Amino acid sequence: MAAFIHSDEARSAAAKAVRDWLGAEPDTTSALLLVDLFGKLRVVLFSKGNSAIGDVAPLIDGLAHVCGPWWTGDALAASSLDENTRSIFVAALEASRPDEAEARLHIVDRHRSRTAWFSDTAPQPWAAPKDGPPIIVFYSFKGGLGRSTLLAAFAIQRARAGQRVCVVDFDLDSPGIGRLLSADSDGLTAQWGLVDFLLEHQMPDLQFNDYWHRCDRVSAEGEIRVMPAGRLKESAGENATYPDKLGRVDMEESPAAHESGLWKLLNRIRDEMRPDWILLDARTGISEPAGQLLSGFSHLHVLLGTIQEQSWLGLDIVLDRLGKDRILADEPQAEVLLVQAMVPVNEPGQWARKTFAGQSEQAFEDRYYAAADASQDRFWTVDDKQSQDAPHVPWPIEYDPRLASFGDISEVADALCAGSHGSIGAQIVSRFVAEEKL
């Protein structure tokens, strides 16, 4: 009995087979390896001046052998296709990136979901702070690391400095920051929130203030406006409608589309609220909302992690997205601030800090930094690692039991403005002060 071939094994074997075949076919300008929604494989071959393709029989036989049932049997010459079909494959070829080992090979993967994780980089809606407030995403691959608390700490710090902060809860599957920064100590939030706005943003006469509440009890002379994910708890005797509304929200829309709900939300925040900061609390894991928020439109990505392997497996994926993938597309890396969460105190904490620092340096060298000969003006390179402000240098937060058991944010607001939370807040601010001086 033949050994079972897994889909990723077939994909890797197919890429190698096409590389080997191209090595003997100098007149073939490009080969497009397509992986469809079901993992099935086909190849489209392009030749110089639409001339005849060489002998494809060895390629077809080789792919059938190494890919088994994953091979469709389609090895198509682009020159033989009708104009409409050929134009589709030409567009796919132009939108793809060349293989690192063989520049004539291009691989295109089709996806059913989480499309934002694979889409082209989304443009920033404006330059910050020159043309609008900095947009900052707070993300952790695993939950329970204090991500929302860190976001709340920064919001309180800036509000107490007399600034206006807008907070949006994008953790749609497990909302939290809306209630953490609620309108009162009883947990009151706006009646409508992000899921409602994403459903209703195209409707006429929309009242934007319906989707917000203010958290005044910790903001001092500043202001914190909060868009919760939505109201999970309905009035007595009413059925919960949040799951129904969430099931209608399309988070698969392209993050680069200027007509998307996310794009309209950000522009309405800037134009109508005129905040100094926009803070977005991302969903954990490889979720649709996280894919959009990590697509590159934000001005800074605050990433939380620990020394645990599970944490780094997730952060590696994010660093590829924000670093290596952008370099391959000849785009500068997205800006990152790395936070080490849940650091033990005393001697165990020293060991944890040293371990995390080593892990982060290696991960950023492999997945984020450009080569030393890259343009210093456009890219973070390995030569920049010695800087104390380098992206891989982690900012630790020591574990504080007070932050694990408080009842209301006002009880710990002073603590969140000092210590490691205060240091991280100052570091975030410095990123944009320095940029403003350029």
N, C-alpha and C positions, 0 to 999 in steps of 0.2 A: 504494500500500500504506500502510495506516495505521501511524503510528509506534507502536513497542512501548511499553507503559506498565509501568513497574516498580511493585512493590508499595508502596513508600513514596511514590511519586508519586501512586498511586491513593488512598492513605490521606489525604494532604494535600489533594488535590483534593476528596475526599468531605467532609472537614471543612469546607472553604470553601463547598461547595455547600449543606450543611445550614445553615451560619450564614446564608447569603444567604436561604434559604427561610424560616428562622425570623424574619428581619427583617420579613417580610410576613405573618406568622401570629401575631398577639398572643395568640390563644386556646390556642396550643400551649405547654404549660408546660415540657416537656422533650423533648429528642430524644436517644436513646441510640444512638450509632454503635458497632456491634460489629465487631471485627476478629477473625476466627476463627483457628484453628490453622494454616490454610493461607493466611492473608492475605485471605480473601474478606470482603466487606463487606455488612452489612445494617443497617437502621435500624428502631428501635422508637419510636413517637411517643406521648406522653402529653398528654392534654388536661385542661382544668379541669373537675372534676366528672364526668369520663368523657364529656364532651360530644363531639359529632362533630368529627373532624379536618377541617381545611380541604382544599382541593384539593391532593392529593399528586402529581398527574400531572406538573406541572413539575419536582418534586423527583426523581421516578423517571426522567424523561427526562434531566434534568441529570446524575444520577449514572451512568446508563448511558453517557452521552457522555464524561464525564471519567474514568471508572473502567474502561471496557471490560470485559474478562473478569473483573476482580476484583469486579464488582458482581453480587450474587446475584439482584437483582430484588425482594428482600424489603423493603418499607416497610410495617411492621405497625403498626396502631393498637392500643395496649394494651387499650383498652376492648372490643375485639372478640375477645380471646383468652380461652381457658378459664382458670379460676382458677389452676390449677397452673402453666401456662405463664406467665401474667401475673406470678405471684409470683416466678418465677425472674428475670424481667427487672426487676421492682421491686427485688429484692435487689441485682442488678448495678448498677442506677442509684444506689442508696443507698451502695454501696461505692465508687463512682467519684468522681472530682473534676471540678468544672465546668471547662470550657474557659476559658482566660484571656481570650480575646477575646469569647466569648459564653457567659454563665453558664448559659443553658438547654441548652447542648450538653454532653453527657458522652460520653467515648470510653473504651471498655473493650477492652483487648487480651488475647487468650488466648495462652498460651505452652506449648510442648511441654516445655521444659527451662529451667534457670536461673531457676526460678520465684521463688527467694528475692530476686532482684534487683528484682522487681516487686511483691512482697507488701507488705502493710501493715507499718508499723514494729513491730518486736518489742519488748516491754517489757523493761526491765532486771530481772533476777531479784531484785535487792535494791539498796538504797542503799549506796553505798560512800563511805567506809570504815565508816559507822555500823553497818550490818547484815551486812557481809561484806566479803571482800577485793575490791579493785579488779580488774576484768576488763579486760585491755589486749590489743588486737589489733595486731599488727605486719603491715603490708601494703605491697607495692609492685606496681605494674602490670607492670613488667618485672623479670626475674630478674637476678641478678648485682650487686645494689646494696648488699649487705651487710645485708639485712633480718634474717636469722637471727643474724648476728654481733652486731648491735645488741641483739636480744632476749637473746642469751647474755650480753652485757656487762651489761645491766640485772639479769639474774638473779644474776650473780656479785656485782655491787655490793651488792644487797640481802642476799644471803646473808652477805657479809663484814660487813654491818652487824648480823648476828645474827638475820636474819629468815628465815622459811620461804617458799620460792617453789615454785609448781607450774607446769610448762611442758608444753604440749600441742602436738604436731606435727599441724597441720591441712593441711600441704602433702602431701596424700595421693598425688598423682600423682608427686611428686618429693621424697620425704622427706629431711630434712637435720638438723633441730635435735636429733632423738633421738640421732643418732650424734655430732653436734658436742658435745653434753653427755652423752656416753656414761658408762657406769659405770666404765670403766677406759681406759687409754691405748690398748688394743687395739681399742676400738670396741664393747665389749660393751653390749648393750641388753637391756631386758626381753624375754622370749620372746613376749609378747603386747602389743598396743598399741591405738590408737584404733579401727582397723577391726574388731578383735576385740570391743572393748567395744560398738561400735555394732551389731554383729550379735548380741551375747549379753546386752545389758543387761536384757532382759525375762525371762531365765532365773532360776529360783530358785537360792539358795545361791551366788550369784556372789561371788567373792573379789576385792574391788577392788584389793588390793595386787598381784595377778597382772599388772596392766597397767602397772606403774611400775618404774623403777629410780632409784637415787640417784647423783648426781654429786658425790661427797664431796671429790675432790681439789682443787677450786677453791672450795669453799663455806665454808672456815674454820669459824667457830663457828655459822654458820647452816646451812640445808639447802636443797638443790635436788632436787626430785623431778620426774622427766621421764616423760611418757607418749609414747613414740615412735608414729609412724604405724602401725607393725607391723614384724615381722621380715622383711626382704627376703631375707636370706641364710639358707637352711636348713642343716641338718646335712649332712655329706658323704653323697652317695648318695640324698638326698631331693629331690623336685621342689619348686620354689618354689610356695607356696600363696598368697602375698600377692596376686597379680593376681586369683585366684579369689575371695578374700574381698572385695577392693575392688569387684569386679563385682557383689557382692550388697548392698553398702551403699547405702541410699537417702538421698542428700543432697538430694532434692527435697522432703522433708517440710517442713511449714511451720515456720519458725523461731520463730513465736509459740506453737506448740503446747506446752503444759506437759508433755505426755507424750512429747515427742520425745527421741531419744537425747542430743542436745546439751544439752537442758534438764536431763535427769537427771544427765548427766555433771557439769555445773557445780554442781548442788546436792550431789552426793556428794563432790565435791572440797571444797566449803566445810564440809560437816557432818562428814566423816570425817577429812580431813587438816588442817583448820583452818589454811590457809596465810595469809600476809599479802598475797600477790599471786598472781593467776592470769594467766599470759602465754600467748597463743595465736598461733602462727605460721601465718599465712594462706597459702593458695595464691595464686600470681600470677594476673593476668589476670581475665577475666570467668568465673570458674569457679564451680561449685556451692558448694564450701566457702567461697570468698571471699564469695559472695552471702549466705550465712548469717551469717558473721562480721561483715559490714558492714551487717547489717539493723537495727542500733541498740541491741542488748541490751548491748553492751560499754560500759564507763564511759569509755574513752579509745581513740582510733584513731590509732596512730602510722603516718603515711603517708610513705613514702620516694619521692623522685623526683629527676630531674636536669633540666638545661636542654633536653634533647632533646625534640623535638616528640612523639615516640612516647610518652614518659613522661607528658606533659601531656594527651595525648588520653585516656589511661586515667584519670589523676587527675581530669579534668573529669567523667567518668562517676561516679566515687566521690563527688565534691563535690556533684553533683546529688542523689545518694542520701542523703548525710549532711546536706546543707544545704537547698537549694531545695525539694526534694520534701517535706521535713518542715515547712518554713514554709508551703507551700501547704496542708498538712494541719493547720495551726495547732498545730504541735508545735515545741518548741525544737530547735535544731540539735544533732546529736551532737557530742561534744567531740573535737577534733582536735589533734594535734601534728604539724607538718610538718617533715620532715627532708630537707635537701639532701644527697644522697649523692655520693660519688666526686668531691669538690671538688679541683681541682688546687691545688698549692702555689704560693706566690709570686705574681707578677703575674697569670698566667692565672687563679689562684684568685680574685683580687679581681674580675676581670671576670665570672667565673662566678657569684659571689655576688650581684653587682649585677643581673645578668641574671635570675637565678632569683628574686630578691626582687621585681623588677618583674612577672615572670610570675605569681608567687603572689598578689600584691596584686590584679591584674586578675582572675584566676580566682576568687578568693574573693569579690570584689565582684560578679561576674556570677552566681556559683553557690552562694554560702554565706551571705553577710551579708544580714540583713533591712534594709528601708528605715529611714531615720533616725527615722521617727515610730513605729516598732514599740516594743513594751514593752521597756524596758531590763532589766527583771528576768527576762524569759523568753528573750530572743533576743540573740545577737550581732548588732549592727547596724553599719552603715558608720561610725557615730560612734565605734565602739570600735577603729578601725584604728590609732589613735595609740598604743595601749597596747603595751608591749614583750612582753606576754603574749598578744597577739591571735593567733588561730589561724593567720592568714596569714603571720606572722613566722617565717621558716624557721630551723632550727637546722642548721648545716653540719657535715659530717664530711669532713675532708680525707682524700684517698687516702693510704693507708699500705701500702706493699708488704709489710710484715710480716704483715698480715692477709689477704693473698692467697696466702700460701705456707706457713703454719705447719702443723706435723704434728699437734699436739695442743693443745687449748684451754688447757691449763696453761702452755704456752709463752708465751702472750700475755695471760694473765689480768690481770697487773698493768697492762699497757697499756690494757686494756679498762675499767679502773677510773679512768683518768685522761684528760686531754685532752678532746676533743670528746665522746667516749662518756660520760665522767664528767659533763660539763655537761648532756647530754641526760638522763641518769639523774636528776640533781638536779632538772631541770625537771619530769620526770614525777612525782617524789615531791612537789614543791611543789603540783601540781594538787590532790592529795588532802589534804595538810596544810592548805591554805587552806580546802578544803571542810569539813574536820573542825572548823575554828574557827567556822564560820558558825552 
